[in-house]
Structure formats: structure tokens, C-alpha cells
């Protein structure tokens, strides 16, 4: 099939490359000429394990192309995906749909023959109706169907998630779109992947409801971690004990400094705004948003407490800046709250992240960026683990202790065993453990 992907951000690029790997002819379109030229030269605009190899293979096979010109590709497309950004709108937290609406208008002017227009961007309930209205107003004669097909990609594991998903959700109000979407995802039928066909508004809400539930699960275990610290319990054992219950499950029960990233913060906020506007408020999600925001801000105080409450004039080493490992994404990362708060307490901050430094330099002024984990520990009064990159899980702690001014380790991801670290002479603090 001939597929067009409008937008070469995280979702558009990964989805386009994977559809090409399924055997479809895919054209990825972006207005950023520099990004397109970089992709043509094999330079990825994001860090995602295996993406460069996947893109190169399909470009070489002639199934994947990149361009800034939409006209020819859209006219010949069976399906056109909208995969542009929907950031939180300043001032009110609603999803900013300006890029989605602009893409819909461009598509309307170009489609020729029956075309399925697919929303891959995360959008509020009713957005598909708006896209349909835009196209219909501009092209009353056009033959098209608007479909919702939300993405469920985890950064760092996106290719695996696309090719071996838990499920595919397709929301449609026009049955002519069903065979097109079925053919697009036909390779997944071999793996017996559940494909849920539903109406468009339900599909749009499934995405928001899924992310909100996971965000709530993370926030729940973080509040349990605070309670564990207060009563002398171990949050990791609590998480294991409840996670073995099949009704609950073990995923997303890792206590830490709060959730961040490109999805959970903006999607929970957008769901809150949508629900309020509909007169059906979602109080659990409202509280989840508030608790998570407060948690990220409170982590600096936890670091200060590890050095008797005073960070003035002290050096803090930081390991990990991105919101999670295996990505260079800094959007709403806990580090963006924690590091400025440490600096406000008078600390000097030196930090290392395997992939996030380039973006972090724009977002974290005054930070001394170091080339590796040991350089970040050198001369530090306290070392803080914020992101659980694999390379931080097996540090030579004796070497780390020798490099530091004072051996204090604050592990906000609980990747070390307290007894092991303390046996090496560290003062050690973690989350939800004595």
C-alpha cells in the first residue's frame, strides 16, 4: 500500500519506518528541510535504539522516502497519517491542535480518489470530527474517511512495540476504511495481535485513558514509597507483593522521582481539561497530576537531607537527565525540576547523561556537563541517580567513593541494594526504603 506520514517526529518516523518494513511504500513528510536532509543522509533526529538501521534498510530497499513536498505523495496515497505534535497549550493545559488542523487542511487540498486519513497523534475526544469537518469544508467533493489509530510506543522500545504490540486500536465511523486499515496491519495478524475496531471517539479516549491509568499507577506507588519511609517498610517488597496479584500486575510499580516524558504529563492534563469541559471531571487524574508535580519538586529536598540539609557551596554530581533510559527525550523530565532546585539551594551541579546532553544544555543553564559517570562523581559531596541507564547499574562504587569528596549516594531509582552500598562506606538514601 502507499502510505504517507505527515510529521517525522518520534511517532511519525518510527511508524513510517515500521510500515515500510512491513512492505508498504512509505513517504515521510516534514516542513523542516534540515531534518529531511539529515534523514536522507542517514542522520536520525532522535535517539531510538535500532531506528537508524531500520531506516537505512528500508531506504535502500526503496520502500521509504523523505521529502518536504506533500503533493505527489498524498495524491497517490491509500492512507495519510497525521503524526504531528500536540503539546499542551500554554495557559490552560488543553492539547494544542493547531498542527493537526494545519495538516488536515493541507491533506484536503491534495487528496485524489478515496483516501483514509488517519490520526496517529494523541488528540482529545472529538478531534476526528474536527478533521473531517475541515476536509469536508475545503473539499466537498472529496472521497475520504477519517480514522483514529492511536500509538502505544514506549520510547526506548518503540520498534518492538510497533511490530509486536499488545493491541492495535482502530476507530472508524466509515466502514470503507476497515479493509484499508486491515491491510495496513495485515503482517500483525500472523502474530495474532488483537486488533480492536471501535468508533472514532472511543478510540481517541482509549489512548488518554490508558496513559492516565499508567500515570496514576506510578503516582500510587510513589505515595506508597513515602508511606514506607514514614513507617519503616520497603516499597520494593510492597510493589512485588501487590504486583503478583494478576488483577494489578507488576509493571509501572517502580517508585521514583515522578513521571515525565512526552506523553504522560500532557495527556493527563489534556484529559483533565476535556473531562472538565464535558462536565464529567476525573478527580483521580486531577490528583495524579498535582501529586506528580509536587513529587518532582520535592526530590531536591531529599538530596539536601542526605547531607544534613545544607547544599550551599557543595557539589552535587548527577547521573541521568532524560525522563527515562534509552532515549534523548528531556520533555518534562524530573531533572528539569530537580537540578534548578539544587542550584537554588546553593549547590554546584555537575552531570552526565549518555544521550541527553545536547538537549539538556538548552534547558539546564549553569550545569557543568561531564563526559562520563565517574567524571560526574569527581569531587562531589553527593551523587544523585535520577535516570536508571543500564551503565549506572554496575558502577565501580569503590572507584566512585575514591573520587568523591564525601561518599553520599542518593539513588532515586532504587537500582542498588542499601546494604551493599553502605558496606562500601557510603551514606545511602533511596526511595521508599529504610
C-alpha positions as CSV (number, residue, x, y, z in Angstrom):
1,X,0.0,0.0,0.0
2,X,1.0,3.6,-0.5
3,X,1.3,5.3,2.9
4,X,2.1,9.0,3.7
5,X,3.3,10.1,7.2
6,X,2.9,13.8,7.9
7,X,5.5,14.6,10.6
8,X,8.8,12.9,11.2
9,X,8.9,13.3,14.9
10,X,9.1,10.3,17.3
11,X,5.8,8.8,16.3
12,X,5.9,9.6,12.6
13,X,9.4,8.4,12.0
14,X,9.1,5.2,13.9
15,X,5.7,4.4,12.5
16,X,6.8,5.2,8.9
17,X,9.9,3.1,9.1
18,X,8.0,0.1,10.6
19,X,5.2,0.3,8.0
20,X,7.9,0.3,5.3
21,X,9.5,-2.8,7.0
22,X,6.0,-4.4,6.7
23,X,6.4,-4.0,2.9
24,X,4.4,-0.8,2.3
25,X,5.6,2.1,0.2
26,X,6.0,5.0,2.7
27,X,6.8,8.7,2.2
28,X,7.5,10.7,5.3
29,X,6.9,14.4,5.0
30,X,8.1,17.3,7.2
31,X,8.3,21.0,6.7
32,X,11.7,21.1,8.4
33,X,14.1,21.0,5.4
34,X,17.2,20.4,7.6
35,X,15.6,17.4,9.3
36,X,14.6,15.9,5.9
37,X,18.1,16.4,4.5
38,X,19.5,14.8,7.6
39,X,17.2,11.8,7.2
40,X,18.2,11.4,3.6
41,X,21.8,11.3,4.7
42,X,21.0,8.7,7.4
43,X,21.1,11.1,10.4
44,X,18.3,10.4,12.9
45,X,16.8,13.4,14.6
46,X,16.0,11.4,17.7
47,X,17.8,8.6,19.6
48,X,15.9,5.3,19.5
49,X,17.7,2.0,19.6
50,X,17.8,0.3,16.2
51,X,16.0,3.1,14.3
52,X,19.0,4.1,12.2
53,X,19.4,0.6,10.9
54,X,15.7,0.2,10.3
55,X,15.5,3.4,8.3
56,X,18.7,2.6,6.3
57,X,17.4,-0.8,5.3
58,X,14.1,0.4,4.0
59,X,15.5,3.4,2.2
60,X,18.0,1.1,0.5
61,X,15.1,-1.2,-0.5
62,X,13.2,1.7,-2.0
63,X,10.2,1.4,0.4
64,X,10.9,4.5,2.5
65,X,11.5,8.1,1.3
66,X,11.6,11.6,2.9
67,X,10.5,14.9,1.4
68,X,9.2,18.3,2.2
69,X,6.8,18.3,-0.7
70,X,3.5,16.6,0.1
71,X,1.6,17.0,-3.2
72,X,2.7,14.0,-5.2
73,X,2.8,11.6,-2.3
74,X,-0.6,12.5,-0.9
75,X,-2.3,12.3,-4.3
76,X,-1.2,8.7,-4.7
77,X,-1.8,7.5,-1.1
78,X,-4.1,4.9,0.2
79,X,-3.7,6.2,3.7
80,X,-2.3,9.5,5.0
81,X,-1.3,9.6,8.7
82,X,-1.2,12.7,10.7
83,X,1.7,12.3,13.2
84,X,2.4,15.9,14.3
85,X,2.9,17.3,17.8
86,X,0.0,18.1,20.1
87,X,1.8,19.9,23.0
88,X,0.0,21.3,26.0
89,X,-1.4,24.7,25.1
90,X,0.0,27.5,27.2
91,X,-2.3,28.9,29.9
92,X,-5.0,26.2,30.0
93,X,-3.4,22.7,29.5
94,X,-5.6,21.8,26.6
95,X,-3.9,20.0,23.7
96,X,-2.7,22.4,21.0
97,X,-4.3,21.1,17.8
98,X,-3.0,23.8,15.5
99,X,-0.5,21.4,13.8
100,X,-3.2,18.7,13.4
101,X,-5.7,21.2,11.8
102,X,-3.0,22.6,9.5
103,X,-2.1,19.1,8.4
104,X,-5.8,18.3,7.8
105,X,-6.2,21.4,5.6
106,X,-3.1,20.5,3.6
107,X,-4.4,17.0,3.1
108,X,-7.8,18.2,2.0
109,X,-6.3,20.2,-0.8
110,X,-4.3,17.3,-2.2
111,X,-6.2,14.0,-1.9
112,X,-7.3,12.4,-5.1
113,X,-9.6,9.4,-5.0
114,X,-10.8,7.6,-1.9
115,X,-8.2,8.2,0.9
116,X,-8.1,7.1,4.5
117,X,-6.9,10.0,6.7
118,X,-5.5,8.5,10.0
119,X,-4.9,10.4,13.2
120,X,-1.8,8.9,14.8
121,X,-1.1,12.0,17.0
122,X,-2.6,11.8,20.5
123,X,-5.6,14.0,20.4
124,X,-8.7,14.8,22.6
125,X,-12.0,13.2,22.0
126,X,-13.8,14.7,19.1
127,X,-10.7,15.7,17.1
128,X,-11.5,13.3,14.3
129,X,-14.8,15.1,13.9
130,X,-13.0,18.4,13.5
131,X,-10.6,16.9,11.0
132,X,-13.5,15.6,9.0
133,X,-15.2,19.0,9.1
134,X,-12.0,20.8,7.9
135,X,-11.6,18.4,4.9
136,X,-15.3,18.5,4.0
137,X,-15.4,22.3,4.1
138,X,-12.4,22.7,1.9
139,X,-13.3,19.8,-0.5
140,X,-17.0,19.0,-0.5
141,X,-16.3,16.6,-3.4
142,X,-13.6,14.6,-1.7
143,X,-13.9,10.9,-1.1
144,X,-12.3,10.1,2.2
145,X,-12.7,8.6,5.7
146,X,-11.1,9.8,8.9
147,X,-9.8,7.2,11.3
148,X,-8.3,7.2,14.8
149,X,-5.3,4.9,15.2
150,X,-3.5,5.9,18.5
151,X,0.1,4.9,19.1
152,X,1.2,3.0,22.1
153,X,5.0,3.3,21.7
154,X,7.4,3.3,24.6
155,X,10.5,5.4,24.0
156,X,13.5,3.1,24.0
157,X,11.4,0.1,22.8
158,X,9.3,1.7,20.1
159,X,10.2,-0.6,17.2
160,X,9.4,-3.7,19.2
161,X,6.2,-2.1,20.4
162,X,5.1,-1.3,16.8
163,X,6.0,-4.7,15.4
164,X,4.8,-6.8,18.4
165,X,2.1,-4.7,20.1
166,X,-0.2,-5.7,22.9
167,X,-3.0,-4.5,20.6
168,X,-3.9,-2.2,17.7
169,X,-6.8,0.2,18.2
170,X,-8.7,1.5,15.1
171,X,-11.6,3.9,15.5
172,X,-13.8,4.5,12.4
173,X,-17.2,5.8,11.5
174,X,-17.0,4.8,7.9
175,X,-16.8,1.1,7.0
176,X,-14.9,1.9,3.8
177,X,-11.8,2.4,5.9
178,X,-11.9,-1.0,7.5
179,X,-10.3,-3.0,4.7
180,X,-7.6,-0.4,4.2
181,X,-6.6,-0.4,7.9
182,X,-6.8,-4.2,8.0
183,X,-4.4,-4.5,5.0
184,X,-2.0,-1.9,6.6
185,X,-1.7,-4.1,9.7
186,X,-2.0,-7.5,8.0
187,X,1.5,-8.6,9.0
188,X,0.4,-8.5,12.6
189,X,-2.3,-11.0,12.0
190,X,0.5,-13.6,11.7
191,X,1.3,-12.9,15.3
192,X,-2.4,-13.0,16.3
193,X,-2.2,-9.4,17.5
194,X,-5.6,-8.3,18.9
195,X,-6.9,-5.5,16.6
196,X,-9.8,-3.7,18.2
197,X,-12.2,-1.9,15.8
198,X,-14.4,0.7,17.5
199,X,-15.9,4.0,16.8
200,X,-13.7,7.1,16.4
201,X,-14.4,8.8,19.7
202,X,-14.0,5.7,21.7
203,X,-10.6,5.1,20.1
204,X,-9.5,8.7,20.9
205,X,-10.4,8.2,24.6
206,X,-8.7,4.8,24.8
207,X,-5.3,6.5,24.3
208,X,-5.9,9.1,27.0
209,X,-7.5,6.6,29.4
210,X,-4.5,4.2,29.0
211,X,-1.9,6.8,29.7
212,X,-3.8,8.3,32.6
213,X,-4.2,4.9,34.2
214,X,-0.5,4.2,34.0
215,X,0.4,7.6,35.3
216,X,-2.0,7.0,38.2
217,X,-0.3,3.7,38.9
218,X,3.2,5.3,39.0
219,X,1.9,8.0,41.3
220,X,0.2,5.5,43.6
221,X,3.4,3.6,44.2
222,X,5.3,6.8,44.8
223,X,2.8,7.8,47.5
224,X,3.3,4.3,49.0
225,X,7.0,4.9,48.9
226,X,6.5,8.0,51.1
227,X,4.4,5.9,53.5
228,X,7.0,3.2,53.6
229,X,9.7,5.7,54.6
230,X,7.4,7.0,57.3
231,X,6.6,3.6,58.8
232,X,9.8,1.7,58.1
233,X,8.6,-0.6,55.3
234,X,10.2,-1.4,51.9
235,X,8.4,-0.2,48.9
236,X,10.1,-2.7,46.6
237,X,8.7,-5.5,48.6
238,X,5.3,-3.8,48.7
239,X,5.3,-3.4,44.9
240,X,6.3,-7.1,44.5
241,X,3.6,-8.2,46.9
242,X,0.8,-6.4,45.1
243,X,2.2,-6.8,41.6
244,X,2.0,-10.6,41.9
245,X,-1.8,-10.1,42.1
246,X,-2.8,-10.7,38.4
247,X,-5.5,-8.1,38.7
248,X,-2.8,-5.4,39.4
249,X,0.4,-6.6,37.7
250,X,3.9,-5.6,38.3
251,X,4.5,-3.1,35.6
252,X,4.7,0.6,36.4
253,X,5.1,-0.1,40.1
254,X,8.7,1.2,40.4
255,X,9.0,4.1,42.9
256,X,11.0,7.1,41.8
257,X,11.1,10.8,41.4
258,X,7.8,11.1,39.4
259,X,6.8,10.5,35.8
260,X,7.8,12.7,32.9
261,X,8.3,12.4,29.1
262,X,6.3,13.4,26.0
263,X,3.1,11.6,26.9
264,X,2.0,11.2,30.5
265,X,2.3,14.9,31.6
266,X,0.5,16.4,28.6
267,X,-2.0,13.6,28.2
268,X,-3.2,13.5,31.8
269,X,-3.5,17.3,31.7
270,X,-5.5,17.2,28.4
271,X,-7.8,14.5,29.8
272,X,-8.5,16.6,32.9
273,X,-9.4,19.6,30.7
274,X,-11.5,17.5,28.3
275,X,-13.4,15.9,31.2
276,X,-14.0,19.3,32.9
277,X,-15.3,20.8,29.7
278,X,-17.7,17.8,29.3
279,X,-19.0,18.3,32.8
280,X,-17.6,15.0,34.0
281,X,-14.5,15.7,36.0
282,X,-11.9,13.0,36.6
283,X,-10.9,13.6,40.2
284,X,-8.4,10.8,40.4
285,X,-6.4,12.1,37.4
286,X,-6.6,15.7,38.7
287,X,-5.0,14.5,41.9
288,X,-2.4,12.4,40.0
289,X,-1.3,15.5,38.1
290,X,-1.0,17.5,41.3
291,X,0.8,14.8,43.3
292,X,3.3,14.1,40.5
293,X,4.2,17.8,40.0
294,X,4.8,18.2,43.8
295,X,6.9,15.0,43.9
296,X,9.4,16.1,41.3
297,X,9.8,19.4,43.1
298,X,10.3,17.6,46.5
299,X,13.3,15.5,45.3
300,X,15.8,18.3,45.8
301,X,14.9,18.4,49.5
302,X,15.6,14.6,49.6
303,X,19.1,15.2,48.3
304,X,19.7,18.1,50.7
305,X,18.5,15.8,53.6
306,X,21.2,13.3,52.7
307,X,23.9,15.9,53.5
308,X,22.2,17.2,56.7
309,X,20.0,19.7,54.9
310,X,22.7,22.1,53.7
311,X,23.7,22.3,50.0
312,X,25.2,25.8,50.0
313,X,28.6,25.7,48.4
314,X,28.5,21.9,47.9
315,X,29.0,20.0,44.7
316,X,26.2,17.6,43.5
317,X,27.0,15.0,40.9
318,X,24.0,13.9,38.8
319,X,23.7,10.7,36.8
320,X,20.9,10.7,34.2
321,X,18.9,13.7,32.9
322,X,16.4,12.2,30.4
323,X,13.0,11.3,31.6
324,X,13.8,7.6,31.1
325,X,16.7,5.5,29.8
326,X,17.3,4.7,26.1
327,X,16.1,8.0,24.9
328,X,17.4,11.5,24.4
329,X,14.0,13.0,25.3
330,X,14.1,15.7,28.0
331,X,10.4,16.6,27.9
332,X,9.0,17.1,31.4
333,X,12.0,15.1,32.8
334,X,12.2,15.1,36.6
335,X,15.7,16.5,36.2
336,X,14.2,19.8,34.9
337,X,12.7,20.3,38.4
338,X,15.4,18.8,40.5
339,X,18.6,20.4,39.1
340,X,17.3,24.1,39.3
341,X,16.1,23.4,42.8
342,X,19.5,22.1,43.8
343,X,21.1,25.2,42.3
344,X,18.6,27.4,44.1
345,X,19.8,25.8,47.4
346,X,23.4,27.0,46.5
347,X,24.7,23.8,45.0
348,X,27.1,23.4,42.1
349,X,25.8,20.8,39.8
350,X,27.9,18.5,37.5
351,X,26.0,16.0,35.4
352,X,26.3,13.2,32.9
353,X,23.7,11.6,30.6
354,X,24.6,9.1,27.8
355,X,22.2,10.7,25.2
356,X,20.5,13.7,26.7
357,X,23.3,16.3,27.0
358,X,22.7,18.1,23.7
359,X,19.1,18.9,24.6
360,X,19.9,19.4,28.3
361,X,22.4,22.2,27.6
362,X,19.5,24.3,26.3
363,X,17.3,23.5,29.3
364,X,19.6,23.5,32.3
365,X,21.8,26.6,32.4
366,X,24.7,26.7,34.8
367,X,25.2,22.9,34.9
368,X,28.7,21.5,34.4
369,X,28.3,18.7,31.9
370,X,30.8,15.8,32.3
371,X,31.9,13.2,29.8
372,X,31.1,10.1,31.9
373,X,29.7,8.9,35.2
374,X,33.0,8.9,37.0
375,X,33.7,12.5,36.0
376,X,30.3,13.5,37.3
377,X,31.2,11.9,40.7
378,X,34.7,13.5,40.9
379,X,34.9,16.0,43.8
380,X,31.2,15.7,44.6
381,X,29.7,15.9,48.1
382,X,26.8,13.9,47.0
383,X,26.0,11.8,43.9
384,X,22.4,11.5,42.7
385,X,21.0,8.9,40.3
386,X,18.0,10.4,38.5
387,X,17.7,8.2,35.4
388,X,18.3,4.4,35.5
389,X,20.5,3.9,32.5
390,X,22.0,0.4,32.4
391,X,25.5,1.7,32.7
392,X,24.7,3.2,36.1
393,X,23.6,-0.1,37.5
394,X,27.1,-1.6,37.7
395,X,29.3,1.3,38.6
396,X,32.6,0.6,40.3
397,X,31.5,2.0,43.6
398,X,34.9,1.8,45.2
399,X,36.2,3.9,42.4
400,X,33.3,6.3,42.8
401,X,33.9,6.6,46.6
402,X,37.5,7.4,46.0
403,X,36.6,10.2,43.5
404,X,34.0,11.9,45.7
405,X,34.8,14.5,48.4
406,X,32.3,12.8,50.7
407,X,30.7,9.4,49.9
408,X,27.0,10.1,49.8
409,X,24.8,8.4,47.2
410,X,21.1,9.3,46.6
411,X,19.5,6.7,44.5
412,X,16.2,8.0,43.2
413,X,15.6,4.8,41.2
414,X,16.4,2.1,43.8
415,X,18.9,0.4,41.5
416,X,21.3,-0.6,44.3
417,X,20.8,-2.6,47.4
418,X,21.2,-0.5,50.5
419,X,23.3,-3.0,52.5
420,X,25.8,-3.4,49.6
421,X,26.3,0.3,49.2
422,X,26.6,1.0,52.9
423,X,29.1,-1.8,53.3
424,X,31.4,0.1,50.9
425,X,31.4,3.1,53.2
426,X,28.6,5.2,51.6
427,X,25.9,7.1,53.3
428,X,23.0,5.9,51.1
429,X,19.5,7.2,50.6
430,X,16.8,5.7,48.3
431,X,13.1,5.9,47.7
432,X,10.7,4.2,50.0
433,X,13.3,2.0,51.8
434,X,14.7,2.3,55.2
